[in-house]
Amino acid sequence: MPHGRKLFWTITGSVVAAAALVIALIEVNRGAPPKAASPAHHISARVRSQAGKLAPVVIPKTSSASPFSYISDMTPSSNVGELVYPDPVKIDGSIYPKSIQFSCDNGDLAAFPAVYKLSHNARRFEATVGVEAQWPSSYIVGVSLLGDGRPLLTFSVSVLKPKTIDVNVTGVHILTLECFTPGITSAGSSANIEVAWGNARVTEGH
């Protein structure tokens, strides 16, 4: 194939991939607040990652019956709210466009908790929690969810082992998201690992 034609198709493919990502992000923000279905049921679009490989973009299904609110659209009420970053994240090869990240100090429980005030009709908290691939796969991060100061769920995640959660938050006024690093295998490491909360959202009901 002539060099000029090959270059044309390369540029065209990149433009199409970029357009697909824009469309996916528009769908996330279009219309009324969406409803979270079961975390296992998603709509996926496909775009090119920076490495040139196709990566799925995960978008929760929507329903007008029970809307949900993305945590990334809420303002944390904790003093370290400025350390919570509302950005798209990539967990286990998939892109979650409406997400948050925050750091966990090495060995320090709840170093940077993210605290959110929930509405009176909040019913469930859903997210895919993990660690992005920029961190070593041996790094294990502990995660805790608290409702009004009471433990709701505790688990661990890593680059290779994310976790999809669906937690009952009925009656909870203050939701606290915490993380710590009990299982870092590199002795003396001072890195602040960031935990990614993919498409974290609070479903509302009556």
Buried (B, 14 or more C-beta within 10 A) or exposed (E): EEEEEEEEEEEEEEEEBEEBBEEBBEBBEEEEBBBBBEBEEBBEBEBBEEEEEEBBBBBBEBEEEBBBBBBBEBEBEBEBBEBBBBEBBBBBEBBBBBBBBBBBBBEEBBBBBBBBEBEEEBBBBBBBBBBBEEBBEEBBBBBBBBBEEEEBBEEBBBBEEBBBBBBEBEEBEBBBBBBBBEEBEEEEBEBBBBBBBBBBBBBBEE
